[in-house]
Amino acid sequence: MDDSYDEEALVEDNYPLSETGITTISAGMIYAMINPTKLATPFTFPLALAQDWVFTTAGGLASGFLNNEESQLPMADKSLLVLLYAIDRTQLDSFKMEGLDYCSKDSALDRMGLFQIFQVMVNFAATCSSSSHRFVCFQGLDRLIQACADDVKMVLLEQLVSPKCPFESMRAAAINLVKGVVERAFTALEKARAATQENLKIGKPAVQHALSPFISPLLLKNFQEHVLRLESKPFQHSPLKNEGAWHDKYDTFMHALNFYLFLLMRDPKDDNLTEVWSTSNLKDTQSEFLEPLTTRVQDLKEDYIQRLAKVEMEQDADFMDGVQQGGGAPIAEGKIRSKNGVVNFDIDMDDEDDYDSDDDDGLKGPPKDTVLELNQSMMKLELMDELLERIQELTSSALVEEEEDDD
């Protein structure tokens, strides 16, 4: 019953966890879930207290190791295991709004509230140099969000997808977290409806099911501005004008388009629980998000076609110069013939690091266009173009029907 015992277990020198130790603990946890009566009380006691650990010393100490220092990575995986263990033993939808700042008044005990732990995990998942650590931490974030009540989910997810989040990669990934929450809400609703139909057949009352805000108009009210709108930025930083900014935002745009397509297909017009099919929402998303993206994609495709043609002509000229000089110059790696923007996806992935020399001072200018890089960029544009066309196919009929009704 001594709290200091838990603290001692997290000190690397006192209790280092080897791979064998981690496997033993994991196996014991699984065994305890299957038949806990056969395990000794000292082993099952921490299992029963796991939910409390999230808000006590374990959260504070473990989170202290979640930083981007290489020297701390050996302890970061142990810290993640502690947090994942505690989070995974927490029932779904159990963290309420009052738990966001839990223990914040008791800072002398080095305890952390839910929102503090959430912020630490977000920062680590976005900045850690180890991809495996980032992946595990992101899975923990997903499970932590699932353990929250719907109103807390709204707060945490809105923090991730809004421009206030400093990590663009996290913003993109967080859209998938929103999508997962929406999917689980629809699945729960379908199960309740199916149970109600079965009950009605045998004369029982309908199953009571509270409608989640994630399958209500609140979804678009809270997330449409952050996910399905373009941020207004200065000219030099706008992804609709600056190619570098476009590449930085590409993943976010793709996740947003996939989420929108998912919502259109998951929430049919007959139900329209989220009002995604309402005329005002369709028109606003079309004019403020889809049309600007479509225009930008077409402009970039035309630009890349011209640049591809120029690079290929330069490669042809270099090759012919080599042949005429008797050197037998090899054909450039990754050379691809493109016609009208059609891209050959069979590309040699070797690196190409050609640079222009500006002057005799040895200074090098920006990297030259290469066939490989331009074709990779064209691939991305083709994927986004196909996604935009699919959304247009779904929504155009609804907009046409609305215009006909107005007439």
C-alpha positions as CSV (number, residue, x, y, z in Angstrom):
1,M,0.0,0.0,0.0
2,D,3.1,2.3,0.0
3,D,2.9,4.8,-2.9
4,S,6.7,5.0,-3.1
5,Y,6.8,1.4,-4.3
6,D,5.2,2.4,-7.6
7,E,7.8,5.2,-8.0
8,E,10.7,2.9,-7.4
9,A,9.4,0.5,-10.1
10,L,9.8,3.2,-12.7
11,V,13.4,4.1,-11.8
12,E,15.7,2.6,-14.5
13,D,18.5,1.6,-12.1
14,N,16.2,0.0,-9.6
15,Y,13.9,-1.9,-12.0
16,P,15.0,-2.0,-15.6
17,L,12.5,-3.9,-17.9
18,S,14.2,-6.3,-20.3
19,E,12.4,-7.8,-23.3
20,T,11.8,-10.9,-21.1
21,G,10.4,-8.8,-18.3
22,I,8.0,-7.0,-20.6
23,T,6.9,-10.3,-22.1
24,T,6.3,-11.8,-18.7
25,I,4.2,-8.8,-17.5
26,S,2.2,-8.8,-20.7
27,A,1.6,-12.5,-20.5
28,G,0.6,-12.2,-16.8
29,M,-1.9,-9.4,-17.7
30,I,-3.5,-11.5,-20.4
31,Y,-3.7,-14.5,-18.0
32,A,-5.2,-12.3,-15.3
33,M,-8.0,-11.2,-17.7
34,I,-8.8,-14.8,-18.6
35,N,-8.6,-16.3,-15.1
36,P,-7.6,-13.9,-12.4
37,T,-8.5,-16.2,-9.5
38,K,-5.4,-18.3,-10.2
39,L,-3.0,-15.4,-9.8
40,A,-1.5,-14.3,-6.5
41,T,-3.1,-11.1,-5.0
42,P,0.2,-9.1,-5.2
43,F,0.2,-9.6,-8.9
44,T,-3.5,-8.7,-9.6
45,F,-3.5,-5.7,-7.2
46,P,-1.8,-3.3,-9.6
47,L,-4.2,-4.5,-12.3
48,A,-7.2,-3.3,-10.3
49,L,-5.5,0.1,-9.6
50,A,-4.4,0.7,-13.2
51,Q,-7.1,3.3,-14.0
52,D,-6.0,5.4,-11.1
53,W,-2.4,5.3,-12.3
54,V,-3.2,7.5,-15.2
55,F,-3.8,10.4,-12.8
56,T,-1.1,9.6,-10.2
57,T,2.6,9.2,-10.0
58,A,2.9,6.8,-13.0
59,G,1.6,9.5,-15.4
60,G,3.9,12.1,-14.1
61,L,7.0,10.0,-14.0
62,A,6.4,8.2,-17.3
63,S,5.6,11.3,-19.1
64,G,8.8,12.8,-17.9
65,F,10.8,10.4,-20.2
66,L,8.7,11.2,-23.3
67,N,11.0,13.7,-25.0
68,N,13.0,13.7,-28.2
69,E,16.4,13.1,-26.6
70,E,18.2,10.1,-28.0
71,S,19.6,9.2,-24.5
72,Q,16.0,8.9,-23.2
73,L,14.6,6.6,-25.8
74,P,15.5,3.4,-23.9
75,M,13.3,4.7,-21.1
76,A,10.7,6.2,-23.4
77,D,9.5,2.7,-24.5
78,K,9.1,1.6,-20.9
79,S,7.2,4.9,-20.1
80,L,4.9,4.2,-23.1
81,L,4.2,0.7,-21.9
82,V,3.2,2.1,-18.5
83,L,0.9,4.7,-20.0
84,L,-0.6,2.2,-22.6
85,Y,-1.1,-0.3,-19.8
86,A,-3.0,2.2,-17.6
87,I,-5.0,3.6,-20.5
88,D,-5.9,0.2,-21.9
89,R,-7.3,-0.9,-18.5
90,T,-9.6,2.1,-18.6
91,Q,-13.2,1.6,-19.8
92,L,-14.3,3.4,-23.0
93,D,-16.0,6.7,-22.5
94,S,-15.1,6.9,-18.9
95,F,-13.0,10.0,-18.7
96,K,-15.3,13.0,-18.0
97,M,-14.8,16.7,-18.5
98,E,-13.9,17.2,-14.9
99,G,-10.9,14.9,-15.4
100,L,-9.1,17.2,-17.9
101,D,-7.3,19.1,-15.1
102,Y,-7.5,16.4,-12.5
103,C,-4.7,16.6,-9.9
104,S,-3.6,20.0,-11.2
105,K,-4.0,21.4,-7.7
106,D,-1.8,18.7,-6.3
107,S,1.3,19.6,-8.2
108,A,3.5,18.9,-5.2
109,L,3.0,15.2,-5.7
110,D,4.1,15.4,-9.4
111,R,0.8,14.2,-10.7
112,M,-0.6,15.0,-14.1
113,G,-4.1,15.6,-15.4
114,L,-5.5,14.0,-18.5
115,F,-5.0,17.1,-20.7
116,Q,-1.3,17.4,-19.5
117,I,-0.6,13.7,-20.4
118,F,-2.4,14.2,-23.7
119,Q,-0.2,17.2,-24.6
120,V,3.0,15.3,-23.6
121,M,2.0,12.3,-25.8
122,V,1.1,14.6,-28.8
123,N,4.4,16.3,-28.6
124,F,6.3,13.0,-28.4
125,A,4.3,11.4,-31.2
126,A,5.0,14.4,-33.5
127,T,8.7,15.0,-32.8
128,C,10.3,11.7,-31.7
129,S,13.2,10.7,-33.9
130,S,12.2,7.0,-33.6
131,S,9.4,6.0,-36.0
132,S,8.5,2.9,-33.9
133,H,8.1,5.1,-30.8
134,R,6.0,7.6,-32.7
135,F,3.7,4.8,-33.9
136,V,3.2,3.3,-30.5
137,C,2.6,6.7,-28.9
138,F,0.0,7.5,-31.6
139,Q,-1.8,4.3,-30.9
140,G,-1.8,5.3,-27.3
141,L,-3.4,8.6,-28.2
142,D,-6.1,6.9,-30.1
143,R,-6.9,4.6,-27.2
144,L,-6.8,7.6,-24.8
145,I,-9.3,9.5,-26.9
146,Q,-11.5,6.4,-27.0
147,A,-11.5,6.3,-23.2
148,C,-12.9,9.8,-23.0
149,A,-16.6,10.8,-23.0
150,D,-17.8,12.4,-26.2
151,D,-17.6,16.0,-25.0
152,V,-13.9,15.4,-23.9
153,K,-13.2,13.8,-27.3
154,M,-14.5,16.9,-29.0
155,V,-12.2,19.1,-27.0
156,L,-9.1,17.0,-27.5
157,L,-9.6,16.3,-31.2
158,E,-10.4,19.9,-32.0
159,Q,-7.1,20.9,-30.3
160,L,-5.3,18.5,-32.7
161,V,-6.9,19.4,-36.0
162,S,-7.0,23.2,-35.5
163,P,-4.3,25.6,-36.7
164,K,-3.3,26.0,-33.1
165,C,-1.6,22.6,-33.3
166,P,2.1,23.3,-34.2
167,F,2.7,19.9,-35.9
168,E,1.3,19.6,-39.4
169,S,1.9,15.8,-39.5
170,M,-0.2,15.5,-36.3
171,R,-3.0,17.6,-37.7
172,A,-3.2,15.3,-40.7
173,A,-3.1,12.1,-38.6
174,A,-5.7,13.6,-36.2
175,I,-8.2,13.7,-39.0
176,N,-8.1,10.0,-39.1
177,L,-8.7,9.9,-35.4
178,V,-11.9,12.0,-35.9
179,K,-12.9,9.6,-38.7
180,G,-12.4,6.6,-36.3
181,V,-14.6,8.2,-33.6
182,V,-17.3,8.9,-36.2
183,E,-17.2,5.3,-37.5
184,R,-17.5,3.9,-34.0
185,A,-20.5,6.2,-33.3
186,F,-22.2,5.0,-36.5
187,T,-21.5,1.4,-35.7
188,A,-23.0,1.8,-32.2
189,L,-26.1,3.4,-33.7
190,E,-26.5,0.6,-36.2
191,K,-26.3,-2.0,-33.4
192,A,-28.9,-0.1,-31.4
193,R,-31.2,0.1,-34.4
194,A,-30.8,-3.6,-35.1
195,A,-31.5,-4.5,-31.4
196,T,-34.6,-2.3,-31.5
197,Q,-35.9,-4.1,-34.6
198,E,-35.4,-7.5,-32.9
199,N,-37.1,-6.3,-29.7
200,L,-40.1,-4.9,-31.7
201,K,-40.6,-8.3,-33.4
202,I,-41.0,-10.0,-30.0
203,G,-43.0,-7.2,-28.4
204,K,-40.2,-5.7,-26.3
205,P,-39.6,-1.9,-26.1
206,A,-37.1,-0.1,-28.3
207,V,-33.4,0.1,-27.2
208,Q,-32.6,3.5,-25.8
209,H,-29.5,4.9,-27.4
210,A,-28.1,8.4,-26.9
211,L,-27.1,9.9,-30.2
212,S,-23.4,10.8,-30.2
213,P,-22.5,14.4,-31.1
214,F,-20.0,12.9,-33.6
215,I,-23.0,11.8,-35.8
216,S,-25.0,15.0,-35.3
217,P,-24.7,18.5,-36.8
218,L,-22.2,19.3,-34.0
219,L,-19.6,17.3,-36.0
220,L,-19.4,19.8,-38.8
221,K,-20.0,22.8,-36.6
222,N,-16.8,21.9,-34.6
223,F,-14.6,20.5,-37.3
224,Q,-15.7,21.9,-40.7
225,E,-13.7,25.1,-40.3
226,H,-10.5,23.2,-39.4
227,V,-10.8,20.3,-41.7
228,L,-12.8,21.3,-44.8
229,R,-11.7,24.9,-45.2
230,L,-8.5,26.5,-46.4
231,E,-6.6,28.7,-44.0
232,S,-6.2,32.3,-45.0
233,K,-2.4,32.9,-45.1
234,P,-0.2,35.5,-46.6
235,F,0.6,35.1,-50.3
236,Q,4.1,33.7,-49.8
237,H,2.8,31.0,-47.3
238,S,-0.4,30.0,-49.0
239,P,-0.4,26.4,-50.3
240,L,-2.5,27.7,-53.2
241,K,0.4,29.9,-54.3
242,N,3.6,28.5,-52.8
243,E,4.7,25.1,-54.0
244,G,6.7,24.3,-50.8
245,A,3.6,25.2,-48.7
246,W,1.5,23.0,-51.0
247,H,3.8,19.9,-50.4
248,D,3.7,20.6,-46.6
249,K,-0.1,20.6,-46.6
250,Y,-0.6,17.8,-49.1
251,D,-1.1,15.0,-46.5
252,T,-3.6,17.2,-44.5
253,F,-5.6,17.9,-47.7
254,M,-5.7,14.2,-48.6
255,H,-6.8,13.2,-45.2
256,A,-9.5,15.9,-45.2
257,L,-10.8,14.8,-48.6
258,N,-10.9,11.2,-47.6
259,F,-12.7,12.1,-44.4
260,Y,-15.3,14.1,-46.4
261,L,-15.8,11.3,-48.9
262,F,-16.2,8.8,-46.0
263,L,-18.8,11.1,-44.3
264,L,-20.8,11.4,-47.5
265,M,-20.9,7.7,-48.0
266,R,-21.4,6.8,-44.3
267,D,-24.2,9.2,-43.6
268,P,-26.6,8.7,-46.5
269,K,-28.9,11.5,-47.7
270,D,-32.0,9.7,-46.2
271,D,-30.5,10.0,-42.7
272,N,-28.3,13.0,-43.0
273,L,-27.6,12.9,-39.3
274,T,-24.6,15.2,-39.6
275,E,-26.2,17.5,-42.2
276,V,-23.3,16.9,-44.5
277,W,-25.8,16.6,-47.3
278,S,-27.6,19.9,-46.5
279,T,-27.5,22.3,-49.5
280,S,-25.7,25.0,-47.5
281,N,-22.9,22.7,-46.3
282,L,-22.5,21.2,-49.8
283,K,-22.2,24.6,-51.4
284,D,-19.9,26.1,-48.8
285,T,-17.5,23.1,-48.9
286,Q,-17.6,23.2,-52.7
287,S,-16.8,26.9,-53.0
288,E,-14.4,27.3,-50.1
289,F,-12.5,24.0,-50.3
290,L,-13.1,21.7,-53.2
291,E,-13.0,24.3,-56.1
292,P,-9.8,26.0,-54.9
293,L,-8.1,22.6,-54.5
294,T,-9.3,21.5,-58.0
295,T,-8.0,24.7,-59.6
296,R,-4.6,24.4,-57.8
297,V,-4.3,20.7,-58.9
298,Q,-4.9,21.5,-62.5
299,D,-2.5,24.5,-62.5
300,L,0.3,22.3,-60.9
301,K,-0.3,19.5,-63.4
302,E,0.1,21.9,-66.3
303,D,3.2,23.3,-64.7
304,Y,4.8,19.9,-64.1
305,I,4.0,18.8,-67.7
306,Q,6.0,21.7,-69.0
307,R,8.8,21.1,-66.6
308,L,8.9,17.4,-67.4
309,A,9.2,18.2,-71.1
310,K,12.1,20.6,-70.4
311,V,14.0,18.2,-68.2
312,E,13.6,15.4,-70.7
313,M,14.9,17.6,-73.5
314,E,17.9,18.5,-71.4
315,Q,18.6,14.8,-70.7
316,D,18.3,14.0,-74.5
317,A,20.8,16.8,-75.2
318,D,23.2,15.6,-72.6
319,F,23.0,12.0,-73.9
320,M,23.6,13.1,-77.5
321,D,26.6,15.2,-76.4
322,G,28.1,12.2,-74.7
323,V,27.6,10.0,-77.7
324,Q,29.1,12.5,-80.1
325,Q,32.1,12.8,-77.9
326,G,32.6,9.1,-77.9
327,G,32.0,8.7,-74.2
328,G,28.9,6.5,-74.6
329,A,27.1,8.4,-71.8
330,P,24.5,6.3,-70.1
331,I,20.8,7.2,-70.2
332,A,19.8,9.1,-67.1
333,E,18.3,7.0,-64.3
334,G,14.5,7.4,-63.9
335,K,14.1,8.8,-67.4
336,I,10.4,8.7,-68.3
337,R,8.5,9.8,-71.3
338,S,5.3,11.6,-70.4
339,K,2.6,12.5,-72.7
340,N,-0.2,14.9,-71.8
341,G,0.5,14.5,-68.1
342,V,0.2,10.7,-68.2
343,V,2.8,9.3,-65.7
344,N,4.6,6.0,-65.8
345,F,4.5,4.6,-62.3
346,D,7.5,2.3,-62.9
347,I,10.1,4.7,-61.6
348,D,13.6,4.1,-60.6
349,M,13.8,5.3,-57.0
350,D,17.5,6.1,-57.0
351,D,18.4,9.5,-55.6
352,E,19.2,12.3,-58.0
353,D,21.1,15.3,-56.5
354,D,21.8,17.5,-59.5
355,Y,22.4,21.2,-58.6
356,D,23.0,24.3,-60.6
357,S,26.3,26.2,-60.2
358,D,25.5,29.9,-60.0
359,D,29.0,31.3,-60.4
360,D,32.7,30.6,-60.0
361,D,32.5,31.1,-56.3
362,G,31.3,27.6,-55.9
363,L,27.9,28.6,-54.6
364,K,25.1,26.2,-55.5
365,G,21.6,27.3,-56.3
366,P,18.4,25.4,-55.6
367,P,18.1,21.8,-56.7
368,K,17.2,21.3,-60.4
369,D,14.0,19.6,-61.4
370,T,14.5,15.9,-61.9
371,V,12.3,13.4,-63.8
372,L,11.9,11.4,-60.6
373,E,10.8,14.2,-58.4
374,L,8.4,15.7,-60.9
375,N,6.8,12.3,-61.6
376,Q,6.4,11.7,-57.9
377,S,4.7,15.1,-57.6
378,M,2.5,14.2,-60.5
379,M,1.5,10.9,-58.8
380,K,0.3,12.8,-55.8
381,L,-1.7,15.2,-58.0
382,E,-3.3,12.3,-59.9
383,L,-4.4,10.7,-56.6
384,M,-5.9,14.0,-55.3
385,D,-7.5,14.6,-58.7
386,E,-9.2,11.2,-58.6
387,L,-10.4,11.8,-55.1
388,L,-11.9,15.2,-56.0
389,E,-13.6,13.6,-59.0
390,R,-15.2,11.0,-56.8
391,I,-16.5,13.6,-54.4
392,Q,-17.8,15.6,-57.3
393,E,-19.7,12.6,-58.7
394,L,-21.4,12.1,-55.3
395,T,-22.3,15.7,-54.6
396,S,-23.1,17.0,-58.1
397,S,-26.4,15.2,-58.4
398,A,-27.6,16.5,-55.0
399,L,-26.7,20.1,-56.0
400,V,-28.4,19.7,-59.4
401,E,-31.6,18.3,-57.7
402,E,-31.6,21.3,-55.3
403,E,-31.3,23.8,-58.2
404,E,-34.2,22.1,-60.0
405,D,-36.3,22.3,-56.9
406,D,-35.6,26.0,-56.6
407,D,-36.6,26.5,-60.2
